Amino acid sequence: MAPPAKKAKTSPPVAVGNISSFFGPKKGAEAKQAASPKAASSPSHSAPKKAPEEPRASTPVGSPSPTASGAPGPAEATTTPTKVEVKEVAARITPEKPSPVGRRGPATPMSTGKFHGFQGVKQSSWQQYNGLYKLRLKQLEGAAREEASRRWSMPKSSFLTDLTGFMSFSNREVVVVGVLFKDLKGRPNVIEEYKGSKALLNQWKEDSSCLYTEKDTLWLEDAVMRVELEVSKEHLARLATGFVVALKGTATQAGTFTMSDFCFPRMPLPAPLAAPKKDGPYLALMSGLDFGSDSTAASARGKAFEFLKAHSVQQLVICGGLLPANGDGDRIKAALREINVELPPLCESIVVQVMPGFGEPSNACLPQLQFHSSLFQFQSSNFKRVGNPCGFKLGPMDILGHSGQPVKDLLRCAQLEPMEALEMCLKARHLAPTAPDTLPTQPFEESDPFVMDAVPHLLFSGGHSKAETKWCDAGEQRGTQCICVPAFAKHHAVVLVNLQNPREVRIEDFGS
């Protein structure tokens, strides 16, 4: 009997370009056979030598022969798979084990973290989300314990390392750290929603329905176990899934944990800013420009662009809403025609930075990639296409923001106002706490990219019904300016931030 043919080796996959570095590397071509099979000792089984060929895909055990007649080929007549080959085939077809994926390099560090495009963030090789919460807890657990020990004067033995032994301290208060999970009783059943449907919807629909109810329950999870929390109605209404917190409380005989107080992870101070020497220049923020519509927004938009060109505005950031959300083809074409006419003159005067938003031509899950260049029929060094969320440095200021999806989703899960939700995200040091539970996102395997490693001077969220600003003081004359940018179609306004002094914010209204 001729010995079994050797298994061909494959070359490692290689990622090419920005798209590959985000969505995953392209599969590399299989390497040619390293060595030809040994000749059989019996002359009757010898075969003529052939030129080396590309190795064929392995056939799973029990599948029919690839030959047309069903009979084994000349080189396969006496070939029997070894145990090692069978195990390798089984490993490739078993869904519980991850398929080999090329490794990506780490993201380039920035002053506001890794939010500039996300091209260097590594996805999970096996598409599961449970590891994302573990990574989030690992990144913020130390800061949560630091803030708890600073805030509460308690013996060191009261700070538990995990949840396993909390029941043994039923007679005194202890501190535990974990990730919150809110069991939303008003959440629709996805299986029931699509039962009987022959196909899923081919586009995302923005859901503004309220998911929280008075019957919801709150849990705390760590890497070991979870425990149900007994909290006040106010805390139950205002908290949501995904926040890393430190809780102070006592265990009950029923196996629950009664929370008396909580805190978010300790925030680092923003970088110090020099005393302002002059008025301006300014950063302008706009959202929801409503291109392609016949509304009064077109006239107000023209006035706003003329104002920006005439004043000391260094850069304009359009945080979502550049194109109609889930619009039909005719409306999108009309919007692109208007964009290609109105933006080039504006780019001659100032830098214009555009971010995708909900329902626009980019990937639906966060983080969103930048718009494709083929959408725009003009070129300018002042026109920048960036992803969502996006972080960058402009002058002395660290700036971070998104197009509004994380705040809007948090409003569905908790009884908050838009500015309260944005401020809570800042204090919790997380841009999108409800992802991936109720907010679609990518799974990641090395770190949670939405965690704020550094605190920005400016945090913005786009697409809101009205303009709101709030200065969040961090002490030592430092802090963060939080801004809810209005959708221009709803509130004809531009938000201006002084790049020398983030406390100074102006709202220019063009509605009249």
C-alpha positions in Angstrom: 0.0 0.0 0.0 1.3 3.4 -0.9 1.8 5.8 2.0 -0.8 8.6 2.5 -0.1 11.8 0.7 1.3 14.6 2.9 -1.0 17.5 3.8 -0.2 20.7 2.1 0.8 23.7 4.2 -0.9 27.0 3.9 0.6 30.5 4.0 -0.6 32.9 6.7 -3.2 35.4 5.6 -2.1 38.9 4.9 -4.2 42.1 5.5 -4.0 44.7 2.8 -5.3 48.2 3.0 -7.4 50.1 5.4 -10.6 48.1 4.7 -8.9 44.8 5.3 -7.3 46.1 8.5 -10.8 46.7 9.9 -13.0 44.0 8.5 -10.3 41.3 8.5 -7.5 40.1 6.3 -8.0 38.5 2.9 -7.4 34.8 2.8 -3.9 33.9 1.5 -3.4 31.5 -1.3 -2.5 28.0 -0.3 1.2 27.1 -0.7 2.2 24.5 -3.2 2.9 21.0 -2.1 6.3 21.0 -0.3 7.3 17.5 -1.3 5.8 14.9 -3.7 4.5 11.5 -2.3 7.1 8.8 -1.9 7.1 6.1 -4.5 5.5 2.8 -3.6 7.7 -0.1 -3.0 5.6 -2.4 -5.3 6.0 -1.8 -9.1 2.3 -2.5 -9.7 1.5 0.6 -7.6 4.0 2.9 -9.0 2.7 6.1 -10.8 4.4 8.3 -13.3 5.8 11.6 -12.0 3.8 14.7 -12.5 4.5 18.4 -12.2 3.5 19.8 -8.7 -0.1 21.0 -8.6 -2.1 23.3 -6.4 -3.4 21.4 -3.4 -7.1 20.8 -3.4 -9.4 21.5 -0.5 -9.7 18.7 2.0 -12.8 16.6 1.7 -14.7 16.1 5.0 -15.0 12.6 6.3 -18.0 10.8 4.8 -18.5 13.2 1.9 -18.7 11.7 -1.7 -15.7 11.6 -3.9 -15.2 14.6 -6.1 -14.7 12.5 -9.2 -17.6 12.4 -11.7 -18.0 8.6 -11.7 -17.7 8.2 -7.9 -14.7 5.9 -8.2 -11.4 6.9 -6.6 -8.8 8.5 -8.8 -5.4 6.9 -9.6 -3.6 8.7 -6.8 -6.5 8.1 -4.3 -7.2 4.4 -4.8 -5.3 3.3 -1.7 -5.0 6.5 0.3 -6.5 6.3 3.8 -6.7 9.5 6.0 -4.7 9.3 9.1 -6.1 10.2 12.6 -4.2 13.5 12.5 -5.9 14.5 9.2 -9.3 13.5 10.5 -8.8 15.7 13.6 -7.7 18.6 11.5 -10.7 18.3 9.2 -13.0 18.2 12.2 -11.3 21.2 13.8 -12.1 23.2 10.6 -15.8 22.3 10.5 -16.5 22.6 14.3 -18.2 26.0 14.9 -17.2 26.1 18.6 -13.6 26.7 17.6 -12.4 29.9 16.0 -11.1 29.9 12.5 -7.5 31.2 12.1 -7.5 35.0 11.3 -4.6 37.2 10.5 -3.5 39.4 13.4 -3.8 43.2 13.1 -1.4 45.7 14.6 -2.4 47.9 17.5 -4.0 51.2 16.9 -1.9 54.3 16.8 -2.2 56.0 20.2 -3.7 59.5 20.2 -4.3 62.0 22.9 -8.0 61.1 23.1 -7.4 57.4 22.7 -8.0 55.2 19.7 -11.1 56.8 18.2 -9.7 58.2 14.9 -11.1 55.7 12.4 -10.7 52.4 14.3 -8.7 50.9 11.5 -6.2 49.4 13.9 -8.6 47.9 16.4 -8.6 44.1 16.4 -11.9 42.3 15.9 -12.8 39.0 17.6 -11.7 36.0 15.5 -14.9 34.2 16.6 -17.9 36.4 16.4 -19.1 36.4 20.0 -19.8 39.3 22.3 -19.5 37.9 25.8 -15.8 38.6 25.9 -16.4 42.3 25.3 -17.9 42.8 28.8 -14.9 41.0 30.3 -12.5 43.3 28.5 -14.5 46.3 29.6 -14.4 45.2 33.2 -10.7 44.4 33.0 -9.9 47.9 31.6 -12.0 49.9 34.2 -12.0 47.7 37.3 -8.9 49.2 38.8 -10.1 52.7 38.3 -13.5 51.7 39.9 -11.7 50.3 43.0 -9.5 53.4 43.2 -12.6 55.7 43.2 -14.4 53.5 45.7 -11.5 53.4 48.2 -11.2 57.2 47.9 -14.9 57.8 48.4 -15.7 55.3 51.1 -13.6 54.9 54.3 -13.9 51.1 54.9 -11.6 48.3 56.0 -9.5 46.7 53.3 -11.2 43.4 53.9 -14.5 45.0 52.9 -13.3 45.4 49.2 -14.0 42.0 47.7 -12.0 40.8 44.8 -15.0 39.1 43.1 -18.6 38.2 43.9 -18.1 34.6 45.0 -17.9 35.4 48.7 -20.3 38.3 49.1 -22.9 36.1 51.0 -20.5 35.5 53.9 -20.6 39.3 54.7 -24.3 39.6 55.3 -23.7 41.4 58.7 -21.7 44.3 57.3 -21.3 46.5 54.2 -18.8 45.4 51.5 -17.7 46.8 48.1 -18.0 44.8 44.9 -17.1 45.8 41.3 -18.7 44.5 38.1 -20.7 45.3 35.0 -24.3 46.3 35.3 -27.0 44.3 33.4 -30.5 45.6 33.2 -33.2 43.0 32.4 -35.6 45.0 30.3 -39.0 43.5 30.6 -40.3 45.8 27.9 -37.8 44.6 25.4 -39.4 42.9 22.3 -38.7 39.2 21.6 -36.6 39.2 18.4 -37.7 35.6 17.5 -41.4 36.6 17.8 -40.8 39.7 15.8 -39.4 37.9 12.8 -41.4 34.7 13.1 -43.1 33.9 9.8 -41.0 36.4 7.9 -39.5 35.0 4.8 -36.6 37.5 4.9 -35.1 40.0 7.3 -35.4 43.7 6.7 -32.8 44.9 4.2 -32.2 48.1 6.1 -31.9 49.4 9.6 -34.8 51.2 11.2 -34.2 53.8 13.9 -36.1 52.6 16.9 -37.0 55.3 19.5 -39.3 53.1 21.5 -38.9 53.1 25.3 -37.6 49.7 26.6 -37.4 50.4 30.4 -40.4 49.7 32.7 -40.9 49.7 36.5 -40.7 45.9 36.4 -37.1 45.8 35.2 -34.4 44.2 37.4 -30.8 45.2 37.8 -27.9 42.7 38.1 -24.2 43.0 38.7 -21.8 40.6 36.8 -18.1 40.0 37.0 -15.9 37.3 35.4 -17.2 34.7 37.9 -20.9 35.1 38.5 -23.9 37.5 38.7 -26.1 38.7 41.5 -29.4 40.5 41.5 -29.4 44.0 43.0 -32.0 45.6 45.3 -31.9 49.3 44.4 -34.2 52.3 44.7 -36.7 53.1 42.0 -34.6 56.2 41.0 -31.4 54.2 40.5 -33.3 51.5 38.6 -34.7 54.0 36.2 -31.5 55.9 35.6 -29.0 53.0 35.2 -28.5 50.7 32.2 -26.6 47.8 30.9 -22.9 48.1 30.3 -21.7 50.5 33.0 -18.7 49.4 35.1 -19.5 50.4 38.7 -18.3 49.8 42.3 -21.3 49.1 44.6 -21.4 49.5 48.4 -24.1 47.4 50.2 -24.9 44.2 52.1 -25.9 40.7 51.1 -29.4 39.4 51.9 -30.6 36.0 53.0 -32.4 35.6 49.7 -29.0 35.8 47.9 -29.5 39.3 46.5 -27.3 42.4 47.2 -28.9 45.6 48.6 -27.1 48.6 47.2 -26.7 51.7 49.4 -24.4 53.7 47.1 -22.4 53.3 43.8 -19.6 55.1 41.9 -18.2 55.1 38.4 -14.5 54.5 37.7 -12.1 57.3 38.7 -11.6 59.9 35.9 -8.2 61.1 35.0 -7.9 64.9 34.7 -7.9 66.4 31.2 -4.7 67.9 30.0 -4.1 71.5 31.3 -4.8 74.3 28.9 -2.9 77.6 28.8 -4.8 80.8 29.6 -6.6 82.1 26.5 -4.7 85.0 24.9 -7.3 86.0 22.3 -10.9 85.4 21.2 -11.0 82.4 18.9 -10.5 80.7 16.6 -13.6 78.6 16.8 -14.7 75.0 16.1 -18.1 74.7 14.5 -20.4 71.7 15.1 -23.4 70.9 12.9 -25.6 67.8 12.3 -28.6 66.7 10.3 -28.2 69.2 7.4 -31.1 67.6 5.5 -29.6 67.9 2.0 -31.9 66.8 -0.7 -35.1 68.1 0.9 -37.4 71.0 0.0 -37.7 72.2 3.5 -36.8 75.6 4.9 -33.5 74.0 6.1 -32.0 74.7 2.7 -32.3 78.5 3.0 -31.1 78.4 6.7 -28.2 76.2 5.7 -27.0 78.7 3.1 -27.0 81.5 5.7 -25.1 79.3 8.1 -22.4 78.5 5.5 -22.0 82.2 4.7 -21.6 83.0 8.4 -18.9 80.3 8.8 -16.9 81.7 5.9 -17.1 85.3 7.2 -16.0 84.6 10.8 -13.0 83.2 12.5 -14.0 79.5 12.2 -11.0 77.1 11.9 -12.9 73.9 11.3 -16.5 72.6 10.8 -17.4 69.1 12.0 -20.6 67.6 10.5 -21.5 64.8 13.0 -24.0 62.7 11.1 -27.0 63.6 8.9 -25.1 64.6 5.9 -27.2 62.3 3.7 -30.8 61.2 4.3 -31.1 58.3 6.7 -32.3 55.2 4.8 -33.5 57.5 1.9 -34.5 56.2 -1.5 -32.2 56.5 -4.4 -33.7 59.6 -5.9 -33.5 61.6 -2.6 -29.9 60.4 -2.1 -28.9 61.5 -5.6 -30.5 64.9 -5.0 -28.7 65.2 -1.7 -25.3 64.4 -3.3 -25.9 67.0 -6.1 -26.5 69.7 -3.5 -23.5 68.5 -1.4 -21.2 68.7 -4.5 -22.4 72.2 -5.2 -22.5 73.7 -1.7 -19.5 72.2 0.1 -16.7 73.0 -2.3 -17.0 76.8 -1.8 -17.1 76.2 2.0 -14.0 74.1 1.8 -12.1 76.9 0.2 -12.4 78.9 3.4 -12.4 76.3 6.3 -11.7 72.7 7.0 -14.8 70.5 6.8 -14.8 67.2 8.5 -17.8 64.8 7.9 -18.8 61.8 10.0 -21.4 59.1 9.0 -24.5 58.7 11.1 -27.5 56.4 11.4 -28.8 55.0 8.1 -26.1 56.7 6.0 -24.0 54.8 3.4 -21.5 53.2 5.8 -21.6 50.1 7.9 -24.6 50.0 10.3 -22.7 48.8 13.4 -20.4 51.0 15.5 -17.7 52.0 14.8 -18.7 53.3 11.4 -16.2 53.7 8.6 -15.7 57.0 6.8 -17.8 57.8 3.7 -16.5 56.4 0.4 -14.6 59.0 -1.7 -16.7 58.1 -4.8 -19.7 59.8 -3.2 -18.2 63.2 -3.6 -17.4 64.7 -7.0 -14.8 67.2 -5.7 -11.4 67.1 -4.2 -10.0 69.4 -1.5 -7.3 69.2 1.0 -9.8 70.9 3.4 -12.4 68.1 3.0 -11.9 65.3 5.6 -13.8 62.0 5.7 -13.6 60.4 9.1 -15.3 57.6 11.0 -17.9 57.6 13.8 -16.9 57.9 16.7 -14.0 60.2 16.0 -11.3 61.7 18.3 -8.8 64.3 17.2 -6.6 67.2 18.5 -7.2 70.7 17.2 -4.9 73.3 18.6 -4.5 72.6 22.3 -7.8 70.8 22.7 -8.6 67.1 22.7 -11.9 66.5 21.0 -14.1 63.4 21.0 -17.6 62.7 19.8 -20.0 60.7 17.8 -23.1 61.1 15.7 -25.6 60.4 18.5 -26.4 56.7 18.3 -25.0 55.8 21.8 -26.9 58.6 23.6 -30.2 57.9 21.8 -29.9 54.2 22.6 -29.2 54.9 26.2 -32.4 57.1 26.3 -34.3 54.0 25.3 -32.9 52.0 28.3 -32.9 54.6 31.1 -35.0 57.5 32.2 -32.6 60.3 31.2 -32.4 63.5 29.2 -29.9 63.7 26.3 -27.4 65.9 28.2 -27.8 63.6 31.3 -27.0 60.6 29.2 -23.9 62.2 27.6 -22.7 63.4 31.0 -23.2 59.9 32.4 -21.1 58.4 29.6 -18.3 60.8 30.4 -18.4 60.0 34.1 -18.5 56.3 33.3 -15.6 56.7 30.9 -17.4 54.8 28.1 -18.7 56.2 24.8 -21.3 53.5 24.2 -22.2 51.6 27.4 -25.3 49.8 25.9 -23.3 48.3 23.1 -23.5 45.4 22.3 -26.7 44.7 24.2 -29.1 47.1 22.5 -26.7 49.0 20.3 -25.1 47.1 17.4 -21.3 47.0 17.4 -18.4 44.9 16.3 -17.0 42.2 18.7 -13.4 42.8 19.8 -10.9 40.5 21.4 -8.1 42.6 22.8 -9.8 45.7 24.3 -13.0 47.6 24.4 -12.3 50.5 22.0 -15.1 52.6 23.4 -13.4 53.0 26.8 -12.0 56.5 27.4 -8.4 56.1 28.4 -8.1 59.9 28.4 -10.6 62.5 29.2 -11.2 65.1 26.3 -11.7 68.8 26.7 -14.8 68.6 24.4 -17.3 65.7 24.1 -20.1 66.1 21.6 -23.1 64.0 20.3 -25.0 64.8 17.1 -28.5 64.6 15.8 -30.5 66.0 18.8 -33.8 68.0 18.8 -32.1 71.1 20.3 -28.7 72.5 21.3 -27.5 71.9 24.8 -24.2 72.6 26.5 -22.8 71.8 30.0 -19.4 72.3 31.6 -18.4 69.3 33.7 -15.9 70.4 36.2 -13.1 67.9 37.0 -11.3 70.1 39.6 -8.0 72.0 39.4 -9.6 74.4 36.9 -10.0 71.6 34.4 -13.0 70.0 32.9 -14.9 68.8 29.8 -17.5 70.7 27.7 -20.4 68.4 26.8 -22.4 69.4 23.8 -25.6 68.0 22.3 -25.5 69.2 18.7 -28.9 69.8 17.2 -30.1 68.3 13.9 -30.1 71.3 11.6 -33.4 70.3 10.1 -35.1 70.5 13.6 -33.2 73.4 15.1 -31.4 75.7 12.6 -28.4 76.4 14.7 -24.6 76.1 14.7 -22.6 75.5 17.8 -19.3 77.4 18.1 -16.6 76.4 20.6 -13.6 78.6 21.4 -10.5 76.6 20.8 -8.6 78.6 23.3 -11.2 78.3 26.1 -13.7 75.3 25.9 -15.9 77.0 28.5 -16.9 79.6 25.9 -19.6 78.2 23.7 -21.9 80.2 21.4 -25.1 79.0 19.6 -25.8 80.9 16.4 -29.4 80.5 15.4 -30.5 80.8 11.7 -34.1 80.0 12.1 -35.6 83.4 11.6 
